[in-house]
Amino acid sequence: MTPAGEGAYRPLADRLRPRSLDEFVGQAHLLAPGAPLRRALEAGRPHSMILWGPPGTGKTTLARLVANGANAEFIALSAVLAGIKDIRAVVERAKSLRGSRDTVLFLDEVHRFNKSQQDTFLPYVEDGTLIFVGATTENPSFEVNNALLSRARVYVLKPLTQEDLGKLLDRALADRERGLGELRLELDPAARELLLAAADGDARRMLNLMETAADLAKPEGPGHRLDVDTMRAVIGSTYVRFDKGGENFYDQISALHKSVRGSDPDASLYWLCRMLAGGCDPMYIARRAVRMASEDIGNADPRALTLSLEACAVYERLGSPEGELAIAQAIVFMACAAKSNAVYTAFGAAMEDASKLGSLEVPLHLRNAPTRLMKEIGYGKGYRYAHDEPDAYAAGERYLPEGLSERRYYLPVPRGLEIKIGEALAARRARDKNQRE
């Protein structure tokens, strides 16, 4: 909906884009009085920077304010659409202006540029031809060249708070020139609360939803009224940030895994549901649960591995949403179970020895002897069949290669079933010692 007097349509989010620092909402940790970024903007001395944060947090707006504060040429490119040819054209433009006006190159979604594309403008950032401002939703330490990172300061933007979003919403409803003020919209409190929650810290998303909802508002008296049912229809399903394969994805699976390891069933359930609500494949979570069962619970409670495997089978048979409950059951059980990483640690230590110590010989008494020659040269000689020994244990027998006979990989923890396992191993080792003495 375009305000009276406007020409071509511009989305509400674009019309309300802040034109000064005073209009900017959010990011107080970067723009509070005395903060480095605010000082640079107010002094009109911009520097190359990378703005890293989720969508709708003000990255593009800040880039424009950087250029405006320095009265610099502002050239915006999207890494999705631009190529090396476009970068070269920007460089030529910047060279022609150098000495009279600075040039700010704003590259949106800079993480989409590969190394060679980033290298194209790197020398011009270094010599001051370009002031580079990159925007990314991905961790720049993974996606941006180290050479470029070393020449640009990274600023981390945070999702907008409910209070921040509320200020923007009030401005949109009141502004008659750029916002929706002429409609005299009245939001039901429940509709407002629903909108702010659905925005999920994203100002652009909130304003886009508000603009759509405004078209459906019901005339009432001199203005329009927007109820919760209309807002719910506009919003549709719940929206949460979950970038499949991106950093949000790995952050959330990490939070789930660490909540299970930390024995917090409530946090474990929350992160499980966050991932499911964001569209994560439930089978991916179920497979990760199998890993958690072995890595963090192990023999302290072997039922965890069985239950996690059964959750996979249930989900394969029932699908969503019925099968998701079995995954939740496994996650909660594992969060509450006794914890041990003894097998995980032992496996890692044994793998390290197996990789580093070379091809250590199998002791002769442990070798198979299917032929006469093998028996004649000592294969299998002196082997003691454990089932023929007292308690089916050949006390004093050695099974590791020579030089590793005293190595201990598996050290059971004093929790869960591993208490009994540890006691049994200690008793057997005492028998070994007596036998060898």
C-alpha positions in Angstrom: 0.0 0.0 0.0 1.7 3.2 -1.2 1.0 6.5 0.7 -0.7 9.3 -1.1 1.6 11.4 -3.2 4.1 8.6 -3.9 4.9 7.3 -7.4 6.1 3.8 -8.0 5.4 1.3 -5.3 8.0 0.8 -2.6 7.6 -1.8 0.2 6.9 -0.4 3.6 10.2 -1.7 4.9 12.1 0.3 2.3 10.0 3.5 2.8 10.7 3.3 6.6 14.4 2.7 6.2 16.2 5.0 8.7 17.7 8.1 7.2 19.8 9.0 10.2 21.3 7.5 13.4 18.5 9.1 15.4 15.9 7.0 13.4 17.9 3.8 13.7 16.4 1.3 16.2 18.4 -1.5 17.8 22.0 -2.5 18.0 22.7 -0.4 21.0 25.9 -2.3 21.7 27.3 -0.8 18.5 25.6 2.6 18.3 25.4 3.7 21.9 27.2 7.0 22.6 30.9 6.5 22.6 30.8 3.1 20.8 33.4 2.8 18.1 31.0 2.4 15.2 28.9 5.4 16.3 32.0 7.6 16.7 33.2 6.6 13.2 29.7 7.4 11.7 29.4 10.8 13.6 33.0 11.8 12.7 32.4 11.0 9.0 35.6 8.8 9.0 34.3 5.4 7.7 36.5 2.3 7.7 36.1 -1.0 5.9 33.8 -3.4 7.9 31.8 -6.5 7.7 28.3 -6.5 9.2 27.4 -10.0 10.4 23.9 -10.7 11.7 20.6 -12.3 10.9 18.2 -10.9 8.4 16.3 -7.7 9.1 18.7 -6.3 11.7 19.9 -3.2 9.8 23.0 -4.2 7.9 22.0 -2.4 4.6 20.8 0.6 6.5 24.1 0.9 8.5 26.0 0.7 5.2 24.0 3.6 3.8 24.6 5.6 7.0 28.3 5.0 6.7 28.3 6.5 3.2 26.0 9.3 4.1 28.0 10.3 7.1 31.1 10.7 5.0 29.3 12.2 2.0 30.7 9.3 0.0 29.6 7.6 -3.2 27.5 4.6 -2.3 27.5 1.6 -4.6 25.6 -1.4 -3.7 26.0 -4.9 -5.2 24.6 -8.3 -4.4 27.1 -11.1 -4.4 24.3 -13.3 -5.7 24.0 -11.3 -8.9 27.3 -9.5 -9.3 30.5 -10.8 -10.8 34.1 -9.8 -11.3 33.1 -7.5 -14.2 30.8 -5.5 -11.9 33.6 -5.2 -9.3 36.0 -3.9 -11.9 33.4 -1.3 -13.0 33.1 -0.1 -9.4 36.8 0.1 -9.1 37.0 2.3 -12.2 34.3 4.5 -10.8 36.1 4.8 -7.5 39.4 5.7 -9.2 37.7 8.5 -11.2 36.3 10.0 -7.9 39.4 9.5 -5.8 40.7 12.8 -4.4 37.3 14.4 -4.5 35.0 11.8 -2.9 35.3 8.5 -1.2 33.5 5.4 -2.5 31.7 3.0 -0.3 31.2 -0.4 -1.9 28.4 -2.3 -0.2 28.5 -6.0 -1.0 25.4 -7.8 0.3 25.7 -11.5 1.1 29.5 -11.3 0.7 29.8 -14.9 1.8 28.5 -15.9 -1.7 31.6 -14.5 -3.3 34.3 -17.1 -3.8 38.0 -16.5 -3.1 38.9 -15.2 -6.6 36.0 -12.8 -6.6 37.0 -11.5 -3.2 40.6 -11.1 -4.3 39.5 -8.9 -7.2 38.7 -5.9 -5.0 41.1 -6.7 -2.1 44.0 -4.5 -3.4 41.7 -1.5 -3.7 40.5 -1.9 -0.2 44.1 -2.1 0.9 45.2 1.1 -0.9 42.0 3.1 0.1 40.4 3.3 -3.4 37.4 1.5 -1.9 35.8 1.6 1.6 34.4 -1.9 1.7 31.2 -2.7 3.7 30.2 -6.4 3.5 27.0 -7.8 4.9 26.6 -11.5 5.7 24.3 -13.8 7.6 27.0 -16.4 7.8 30.0 -16.5 10.1 32.7 -14.5 8.2 35.5 -16.5 9.8 34.4 -19.4 7.6 33.2 -17.6 4.5 35.5 -14.5 4.0 39.1 -14.6 3.0 41.6 -14.1 5.9 43.2 -11.3 3.9 39.9 -9.4 3.6 39.0 -10.1 7.2 42.3 -8.6 8.4 41.5 -5.3 6.5 37.9 -5.0 7.7 36.5 -4.7 11.2 33.7 -7.2 12.0 30.6 -5.9 13.7 28.1 -8.5 15.0 24.4 -7.4 14.8 21.8 -9.0 17.1 18.2 -9.8 16.4 15.9 -6.9 17.4 14.2 -7.2 20.7 10.5 -7.1 21.2 10.9 -3.5 22.5 12.8 -2.5 19.4 10.3 -4.1 17.1 7.5 -2.4 19.0 9.1 1.1 18.4 9.3 0.4 14.6 5.7 -0.9 14.5 4.4 2.3 16.3 6.4 4.4 13.8 4.9 2.5 10.9 1.4 3.0 12.2 1.8 6.7 12.9 3.9 7.9 10.0 1.6 9.5 7.4 4.3 10.3 4.9 6.2 7.0 4.7 4.2 4.6 6.8 0.6 3.5 7.2 -0.6 6.6 9.2 -3.3 7.6 6.7 -5.1 4.3 7.3 -5.5 5.0 11.1 -4.9 1.4 11.8 -5.8 0.0 15.2 -4.2 -3.3 16.2 -5.9 -5.6 18.7 -3.4 -6.3 21.5 -3.4 -10.0 20.7 -2.7 -9.2 17.0 0.2 -6.9 17.9 1.7 -9.6 20.2 1.4 -12.2 17.5 3.1 -10.0 14.9 6.0 -9.1 17.2 6.5 -12.8 18.0 6.3 -13.9 14.4 8.9 -11.3 13.4 11.5 -13.2 15.4 13.8 -10.3 15.6 13.6 -9.4 11.9 12.4 -5.8 11.3 11.9 -6.4 7.6 9.8 -9.4 8.1 7.6 -7.6 10.7 7.0 -4.6 8.3 6.3 -6.9 5.4 3.7 -8.8 7.4 2.2 -5.6 8.7 1.9 -4.2 5.2 0.1 -7.3 4.0 -2.2 -7.3 7.0 -3.0 -3.7 6.5 -4.6 -4.6 3.1 -6.9 -6.9 4.9 -7.8 -4.7 7.8 -11.5 -4.1 8.3 -12.9 -0.6 8.1 -14.2 0.6 11.4 -15.3 4.2 12.1 -12.7 6.7 10.7 -10.0 4.1 10.4 -9.3 0.3 10.1 -9.2 -2.4 12.7 -6.8 -5.4 12.6 -7.8 -8.4 14.7 -5.9 -11.5 15.7 -7.6 -13.8 13.3 -6.6 -11.7 10.3 -3.0 -11.4 11.6 -2.9 -15.2 12.2 -4.0 -15.8 8.6 -1.3 -13.4 7.3 1.4 -15.0 9.3 0.6 -18.6 8.6 2.9 -21.1 10.2 5.3 -20.3 13.0 8.6 -18.8 11.7 11.9 -19.4 13.4 15.4 -18.9 12.1 16.8 -22.2 10.9 19.2 -22.1 8.0 19.6 -25.7 6.8 23.3 -26.3 6.5 24.1 -22.9 7.7 25.4 -21.6 11.1 22.0 -21.5 12.7 21.6 -25.2 11.9 24.9 -26.2 13.5 24.4 -23.9 16.5 21.1 -25.5 17.3 22.2 -29.1 16.9 25.2 -28.2 19.1 22.8 -26.7 21.7 20.7 -29.9 21.6 23.7 -32.2 22.0 25.2 -30.1 24.8 21.8 -30.0 26.6 21.6 -33.8 26.5 25.2 -34.1 27.7 24.4 -31.6 30.5 21.5 -33.7 31.7 18.9 -30.9 31.1 15.7 -32.6 29.7 13.8 -29.3 29.4 16.5 -27.5 27.3 16.9 -30.7 25.3 13.2 -30.7 24.4 13.3 -27.0 23.6 16.2 -27.3 21.1 14.6 -30.4 19.6 11.3 -28.5 19.0 13.2 -25.4 17.8 14.8 -27.5 15.1 11.6 -29.3 14.2 9.7 -26.0 14.0 12.4 -24.6 11.7 12.0 -27.5 9.3 14.9 -29.8 10.2 14.6 -33.4 9.0 13.5 -35.4 12.1 15.5 -38.3 10.9 18.7 -36.2 11.0 18.0 -35.5 14.7 17.3 -39.2 15.3 20.6 -40.2 13.8 22.4 -37.6 15.9 20.6 -39.0 19.0 22.3 -42.4 18.2 25.6 -40.7 18.2 24.8 -39.0 21.6 23.9 -42.3 23.1 27.3 -43.8 22.3 29.4 -40.6 22.9 27.9 -39.3 26.1 26.1 -42.1 27.8 27.8 -45.3 26.6 27.9 -48.2 29.0 26.6 -46.1 31.9 23.2 -46.9 30.5 23.3 -49.0 27.3 19.5 -48.7 27.0 20.1 -45.2 25.5 21.6 -46.7 22.4 18.7 -49.2 22.0 16.1 -46.5 22.6 17.7 -44.1 20.1 17.8 -46.8 17.4 14.2 -47.6 18.1 13.3 -44.0 17.7 14.8 -44.1 14.2 12.8 -47.2 13.4 9.6 -45.6 14.7 10.0 -42.5 12.7 10.7 -44.5 9.6 7.5 -46.4 10.1 5.2 -43.6 11.2 6.7 -40.4 9.7 5.7 -36.9 10.9 4.3 -35.9 13.3 3.6 -39.2 15.0 7.1 -40.4 14.8 8.6 -37.3 16.3 7.3 -38.2 19.7 9.5 -41.3 19.7 12.5 -39.0 19.0 11.4 -36.7 21.9 11.2 -39.8 24.2 14.7 -40.9 23.3 16.1 -37.3 23.8 14.5 -36.9 27.2 15.6 -40.4 28.3 19.2 -39.6 27.3 19.1 -36.2 29.0 18.1 -38.0 32.3 20.4 -41.0 31.9 23.7 -41.5 33.7 26.6 -40.1 31.6 29.9 -41.6 30.5 32.2 -40.8 27.7 34.6 -43.6 28.7 34.0 -45.6 25.5 34.3 -42.4 23.4 37.6 -41.5 25.0 38.9 -45.1 24.9 38.0 -45.4 21.2 39.9 -42.2 20.4 43.0 -43.3 22.4 43.0 -46.8 20.8 42.6 -45.3 17.3 45.6 -43.0 18.0 47.8 -45.9 19.0 46.6 -48.0 16.1 47.5 -45.2 13.7 50.8 -44.2 15.1 52.5 -47.3 16.4 52.6 -49.2 13.1 51.9 -52.8 12.4 52.6 -54.4 15.8 52.7 -58.1 15.6 49.8 -60.2 16.8 51.1 -62.3 19.7 51.8 -65.9 18.5 49.4 -67.5 21.1 46.5 -65.4 19.7 47.1 -66.3 16.0 44.8 -68.8 14.2 46.5 -72.0 13.2 44.5 -73.8 10.5 47.6 -75.6 9.0 50.3 -78.0 10.3 53.0 -75.5 9.4 51.4 -72.8 11.4 51.1 -75.0 14.4 54.8 -76.1 14.0 56.1 -72.5 14.1 54.1 -71.7 17.2 50.8 -70.2 16.0 48.2 -70.6 18.7 50.7 -72.3 21.1 49.8 -71.7 24.8 46.5 -70.1 24.1 44.1 -70.6 27.0 40.4 -71.0 26.1 38.6 -68.7 28.5 35.5 -70.8 28.8 37.6 -73.6 30.2 38.9 -71.3 33.0 37.3 -70.5 36.4 34.6 -67.9 35.9 35.4 -68.1 32.1 38.4 -65.8 32.7 41.9 -66.7 31.9 43.7 -64.8 34.7 47.1 -63.5 33.7 46.6 -64.0 29.9 47.8 -61.1 27.7 46.0 -60.0 24.6 47.7 -56.8 23.5 50.8 -56.7 21.3 54.2 -56.7 22.9 55.0 -53.3 24.4 51.3 -52.4 24.9 50.5 -55.0 27.5 49.9 -52.4 30.3 47.9 -50.0 28.1 44.5 -49.0 29.6 42.0 -47.3 27.2 38.7 -48.0 28.8 38.3 -46.4 32.2 34.7 -46.8 33.4 33.2 -43.8 35.3 31.6 -44.3 38.7 28.0 -43.7 37.3 25.2 -46.0 36.2 26.0 -49.5 35.0 29.7 -48.6 34.6 30.0 -48.7 38.4 29.6 -52.5 38.2 31.7 -52.8 35.0 34.5 -50.9 36.8 34.3 -53.2 39.8 34.4 -56.3 37.6 37.4 -55.1 35.7 39.2 -54.2 38.9 38.6 -57.7 40.3 39.9 -59.3 37.1 43.0 -57.2 37.0 43.7 -58.1 40.6 43.5 -61.8 39.6 45.9 -61.0 36.7 48.4 -59.5 39.1 48.3 -62.5 41.4 48.6 -64.9 38.5 51.7 -63.1 37.1 53.4 -62.8 40.5 
